[in-house]
Amino acid sequence: MFEAENIRDWRDLDVVDVEGDKIGSLESIYVATATDQPAFAGVTIGRLTRRRIAFVPLDKAVVSPSYLKVAWSKQLVKEAPSINTDGELLAEEEREIFDHYGLDYGTGTGRRLARR
């Protein structure tokens, strides 16, 4: 589990991969709807004219005063499902994110992620 406090203060932190390479900057946190615990980060990536928000799991992530370090490679995050910077993650797109990282999405209906 990823413990979180004052997650709004993290916005715009650099997000780095397991090797310490910068991936992008933190745009948002998505919590698991079942537990209200942080589950994924929305990371702004790309060049100025082609920015998008990619999703990366927060399991085993580490927060410092100047960055959020995730347990996934920069390349894997950049290949992850994404949305436009002014877009919204739709319920039917959630499974694709979980599948990309080899995570269990579960069964049943309803949203698994909510933006905070």
Phi and psi restraints in degrees (value plus and minus 20) as a CYANA .aco file:
   2 PHE   PHI    -129.5   -89.5
   2 PHE   PSI      93.0   133.0
   3 GLU   PHI     -99.5   -59.5
   3 GLU   PSI     118.8   158.8
   4 ALA   PHI    -159.0  -119.0
   4 ALA   PSI     121.9   161.9
   5 GLU   PHI    -164.4  -124.4
   5 GLU   PSI     116.3   156.3
   6 ASN   PHI      35.9    75.9
   6 ASN   PSI      27.8    67.8
   7 ILE   PHI     -83.9   -43.9
   7 ILE   PSI     -42.1    -2.1
   8 ARG   PHI     -85.4   -45.4
   8 ARG   PSI     -46.4    -6.4
   9 ASP   PHI     -90.8   -50.8
   9 ASP   PSI     -35.1     4.9
  10 TRP   PHI    -101.8   -61.8
  10 TRP   PSI     -36.6     3.4
  11 ARG   PHI     -73.4   -33.4
  11 ARG   PSI     117.8   157.8
  12 ASP   PHI      56.8    96.8
  12 ASP   PSI     -18.1    21.9
  13 LEU   PHI     -83.3   -43.3
  13 LEU   PSI     129.4   169.4
  14 ASP   PHI     -85.3   -45.3
  14 ASP   PSI     121.8   161.8
  15 VAL   PHI    -129.6   -89.6
  15 VAL   PSI     105.0   145.0
  16 VAL   PHI    -138.7   -98.7
  16 VAL   PSI     135.6   175.6
  17 ASP   PHI    -106.4   -66.4
  17 ASP   PSI    -195.1  -155.1
  18 VAL   PHI     -80.0   -40.0
  18 VAL   PSI     -45.2    -5.2
  19 GLU   PHI    -112.5   -72.5
  19 GLU   PSI     -24.3    15.7
  20 GLY   PHI      73.0   113.0
  20 GLY   PSI     -15.4    24.6
  21 ASP   PHI     -98.8   -58.8
  21 ASP   PSI     114.7   154.7
  22 LYS   PHI     -88.2   -48.2
  22 LYS   PSI     110.9   150.9
  23 ILE   PHI    -116.7   -76.7
  23 ILE   PSI     -65.1   -25.1
  24 GLY   PHI     155.6   195.6
  24 GLY   PSI    -172.5  -132.5
  25 SER   PHI    -144.2  -104.2
  25 SER   PSI     129.8   169.8
  26 LEU   PHI     -91.4   -51.4
  26 LEU   PSI     103.2   143.2
  27 GLU   PHI    -122.2   -82.2
  27 GLU   PSI     -59.5   -19.5
  28 SER   PHI    -180.6  -140.6
  28 SER   PSI     144.9   184.9
  29 ILE   PHI    -138.7   -98.7
  29 ILE   PSI     116.0   156.0
  30 TYR   PHI    -132.4   -92.4
  30 TYR   PSI     108.2   148.2
  31 VAL   PHI    -120.8   -80.8
  31 VAL   PSI     134.5   174.5
  32 ALA   PHI     -92.6   -52.6
  32 ALA   PSI     107.1   147.1
  33 THR   PHI     -85.2   -45.2
  33 THR   PSI     -47.5    -7.5
  34 ALA   PHI     -92.9   -52.9
  34 ALA   PSI     -49.8    -9.8
  35 THR   PHI    -141.3  -101.3
  35 THR   PSI     -34.9     5.1
  36 ASP   PHI      41.8    81.8
  36 ASP   PSI       4.7    44.7
  37 GLN   PHI    -118.9   -78.9
  37 GLN   PSI     123.6   163.6
  38 PRO   PHI     -75.0   -35.0
  38 PRO   PSI     110.3   150.3
  39 ALA   PHI    -142.7  -102.7
  39 ALA   PSI     -59.0   -19.0
  40 PHE   PHI    -158.1  -118.1
  40 PHE   PSI     131.6   171.6
  41 ALA   PHI    -126.9   -86.9
  41 ALA   PSI     120.7   160.7
  42 GLY   PHI    -114.2   -74.2
  42 GLY   PSI      98.3   138.3
  43 VAL   PHI    -134.6   -94.6
  43 VAL   PSI     104.3   144.3
  44 THR   PHI     -96.3   -56.3
  44 THR   PSI     101.0   141.0
  45 ILE   PHI    -150.8  -110.8
  45 ILE   PSI     146.5   186.5
  46 GLY   PHI      80.5   120.5
  46 GLY   PSI     155.1   195.1
  47 ARG   PHI     -99.8   -59.8
  47 ARG   PSI     143.8   183.8
  48 LEU   PHI     -70.0   -30.0
  48 LEU   PSI     -62.6   -22.6
  49 THR   PHI    -106.1   -66.1
  49 THR   PSI     -28.6    11.4
  50 ARG   PHI    -152.2  -112.2
  50 ARG   PSI      18.4    58.4
  51 ARG   PHI     -90.6   -50.6
  51 ARG   PSI     129.3   169.3
  52 ARG   PHI    -172.3  -132.3
  52 ARG   PSI     148.9   188.9
  53 ILE   PHI    -131.6   -91.6
  53 ILE   PSI      97.1   137.1
  54 ALA   PHI    -120.5   -80.5
  54 ALA   PSI     139.0   179.0
  55 PHE   PHI    -132.9   -92.9
  55 PHE   PSI     119.2   159.2
  56 VAL   PHI    -159.6  -119.6
  56 VAL   PSI     115.6   155.6
  57 PRO   PHI     -84.2   -44.2
  57 PRO   PSI     128.3   168.3
  58 LEU   PHI    -117.7   -77.7
  58 LEU   PSI     -19.6    20.4
  59 ASP   PHI     -78.1   -38.1
  59 ASP   PSI     107.6   147.6
  60 LYS   PHI      48.2    88.2
  60 LYS   PSI      -2.4    37.6
  61 ALA   PHI     -96.5   -56.5
  61 ALA   PSI     136.4   176.4
  62 VAL   PHI    -147.3  -107.3
  62 VAL   PSI     112.1   152.1
  63 VAL   PHI    -126.6   -86.6
  63 VAL   PSI     112.6   152.6
  64 SER   PHI    -141.7  -101.7
  64 SER   PSI     156.0   196.0
  65 PRO   PHI     -82.5   -42.5
  65 PRO   PSI     -42.6    -2.6
  66 SER   PHI    -140.3  -100.3
  66 SER   PSI     -23.9    16.1
  67 TYR   PHI    -179.3  -139.3
  67 TYR   PSI     143.9   183.9
  68 LEU   PHI    -136.1   -96.1
  68 LEU   PSI      99.1   139.1
  69 LYS   PHI    -123.0   -83.0
  69 LYS   PSI     102.1   142.1
  70 VAL   PHI    -121.8   -81.8
  70 VAL   PSI     142.9   182.9
  71 ALA   PHI    -114.1   -74.1
  71 ALA   PSI       5.6    45.6
  72 TRP   PHI    -147.9  -107.9
  72 TRP   PSI     136.4   176.4
  73 SER   PHI     -95.8   -55.8
  73 SER   PSI     133.0   173.0
  74 LYS   PHI     -77.4   -37.4
  74 LYS   PSI     -63.5   -23.5
  75 GLN   PHI     -82.2   -42.2
  75 GLN   PSI     -64.0   -24.0
  76 LEU   PHI     -83.3   -43.3
  76 LEU   PSI     -60.7   -20.7
  77 VAL   PHI     -85.7   -45.7
  77 VAL   PSI     -62.6   -22.6
  78 LYS   PHI     -85.6   -45.6
  78 LYS   PSI     -45.3    -5.3
  79 GLU   PHI    -108.9   -68.9
  79 GLU   PSI     -23.8    16.2
  80 ALA   PHI     -89.7   -49.7
  80 ALA   PSI     136.5   176.5
  81 PRO   PHI     -74.6   -34.6
  81 PRO   PSI     125.6   165.6
  82 SER   PHI    -163.7  -123.7
  82 SER   PSI     150.0   190.0
  83 ILE   PHI    -151.4  -111.4
  83 ILE   PSI     144.5   184.5
  84 ASN   PHI     -85.2   -45.2
  84 ASN   PSI     136.6   176.6
  85 THR   PHI     -82.6   -42.6
  85 THR   PSI     -42.9    -2.9
  86 ASP   PHI    -125.9   -85.9
  86 ASP   PSI      -5.7    34.3
  87 GLY   PHI    -110.0   -70.0
  87 GLY   PSI    -197.9  -157.9
  88 GLU   PHI    -154.5  -114.5
  88 GLU   PSI     118.0   158.0
  89 LEU   PHI     -95.2   -55.2
  89 LEU   PSI      97.3   137.3
  90 LEU   PHI    -105.9   -65.9
  90 LEU   PSI     130.8   170.8
  91 ALA   PHI     -75.2   -35.2
  91 ALA   PSI     -60.4   -20.4
  92 GLU   PHI     -92.6   -52.6
  92 GLU   PSI     -28.8    11.2
  93 GLU   PHI    -114.4   -74.4
  93 GLU   PSI     -31.6     8.4
  94 GLU   PHI     -82.1   -42.1
  94 GLU   PSI     -65.9   -25.9
  95 ARG   PHI     -75.7   -35.7
  95 ARG   PSI     -59.2   -19.2
  96 GLU   PHI     -79.5   -39.5
  96 GLU   PSI     -57.0   -17.0
  97 ILE   PHI     -87.2   -47.2
  97 ILE   PSI     -68.1   -28.1
  98 PHE   PHI     -79.9   -39.9
  98 PHE   PSI     -65.0   -25.0
  99 ASP   PHI     -81.2   -41.2
  99 ASP   PSI     -59.6   -19.6
 100 HIS   PHI     -76.5   -36.5
 100 HIS   PSI     -57.5   -17.5
 101 TYR   PHI    -116.9   -76.9
 101 TYR   PSI     -15.0    25.0
 102 GLY   PHI      49.8    89.8
 102 GLY   PSI      10.4    50.4
 103 LEU   PHI    -121.2   -81.2
 103 LEU   PSI     129.6   169.6
 104 ASP   PHI     -94.1   -54.1
 104 ASP   PSI     104.4   144.4
 105 TYR   PHI    -107.1   -67.1
 105 TYR   PSI     -44.5    -4.5
 106 GLY   PHI      67.0   107.0
 106 GLY   PSI    -195.6  -155.6
 107 THR   PHI    -141.1  -101.1
 107 THR   PSI     154.4   194.4
 108 GLY   PHI      79.7   119.7
 108 GLY   PSI    -195.9  -155.9
 109 THR   PHI    -133.8   -93.8
 109 THR   PSI     147.6   187.6
 110 GLY   PHI      83.0   123.0
 110 GLY   PSI     142.3   182.3
 111 ARG   PHI     -89.6   -49.6
 111 ARG   PSI     126.7   166.7
 112 ARG   PHI    -124.8   -84.8
 112 ARG   PSI     -42.9    -2.9
 113 LEU   PHI    -146.7  -106.7
 113 LEU   PSI     123.1   163.1
 114 ALA   PHI    -154.6  -114.6
 114 ALA   PSI     118.0   158.0
 115 ARG   PHI     -98.8   -58.8
 115 ARG   PSI     118.9   158.9
